[in-house]
Structures are given as structure tokens and as C-alpha cells.
Amino acid sequence: MSAVDHDFETAQSREYSGVNWIKACAAFFGIALCLAGVGMWIVPQVEPTASMLLMKFGVTVVEISAGIGFLLIARTED
């Protein structure tokens, strides 16, 4: 067993007890995207046209889908 193999095994056997920043960021951006998708409909408009409503609907679907995806990433087990 070489020194590199020994270091690799000890690094794998150590358990990380800190905050998983990737999952925390995924949860933050997931919530932010879901709120942005809902918030688009709360903001008042002067005169909504059919094409504007269709565009808002499409962007909302994409934002909420991405937000749910990020939230699912944050819930996965290590």
C-alpha cells in the first residue's frame, strides 16, 4: 500500500459533519425560483395582452419546474 492509497482511504473514511453548501444553495435557489414564478402574477400590469400572458405562463412553468428540481436536489441523501 502506497502513501497515496493510504491518504485516499483515510479521506474516504472521514465523515463530514459540516453544512453541505451545494445542497443549501440548491434549496435557496429552488425557493427563489418558485417565488419568482408566483411573483410574476402578483405584480400588476397596465394592459396585459394575450401574447404577454402566454409568455408569462411559459416563464412561470420553467421557473417553477427548475425550482422544484433544485428543491429535489437539496433533499437527496448523501
PECORSUL-V85578 format. One record per residue. N is the residue number from 1. RES is the residue in one letter. PHI is phi in whole degrees, -180 to 180 (999 if undefined). OMEGA is omega in radians with two decimals (none if undefined). Layout:
N	RES	PHI	OMEGA
N	RES	PHI	OMEGA
This chain:
1	M	999	-3.13
2	S	-87	3.14
3	A	-67	3.14
4	V	-67	3.11
5	D	-63	3.14
6	H	-64	3.12
7	D	-65	3.13
8	F	-66	-3.14
9	E	-68	3.14
10	T	-70	3.11
11	A	-68	3.12
12	Q	-74	-3.08
13	S	-79	3.10
14	R	-72	3.13
15	E	-98	-3.12
16	Y	-88	-3.08
17	S	-107	-3.12
18	G	-83	-3.14
19	V	-78	3.06
20	N	-85	-3.01
21	W	-68	3.12
22	I	-66	3.12
23	K	-70	3.11
24	A	-65	3.11
25	C	-68	3.11
26	A	-63	3.11
27	A	-66	3.14
28	F	-62	-3.13
29	F	-70	3.07
30	G	-64	3.11
31	I	-66	-3.13
32	A	-62	3.14
33	L	-68	3.11
34	C	-64	3.12
35	L	-67	3.10
36	A	-67	3.10
37	G	-64	3.10
38	V	-75	-3.09
39	G	-65	3.11
40	M	-62	-3.10
41	W	-88	-3.13
42	I	-81	-3.10
43	V	-68	-3.11
44	P	-72	3.10
45	Q	-124	-3.13
46	V	-71	-3.10
47	E	-145	-3.12
48	P	-74	3.08
49	T	-96	-3.12
50	A	-65	-3.13
51	S	-69	3.09
52	M	-67	3.12
53	L	-66	3.10
54	L	-65	3.10
55	M	-65	3.11
56	K	-63	3.12
57	F	-63	3.13
58	G	-63	3.12
59	V	-65	3.12
60	T	-64	3.12
61	V	-62	3.14
62	V	-65	-3.12
63	E	-65	-3.12
64	I	-69	3.09
65	S	-64	3.10
66	A	-65	3.12
67	G	-63	3.10
68	I	-65	3.07
69	G	-61	3.10
70	F	-63	3.13
71	L	-66	3.07
72	L	-69	3.05
73	I	-62	-3.12
74	A	-68	-3.10
75	R	-90	-3.08
76	T	-70	3.08
77	E	-81	3.13
78	D	-75	none
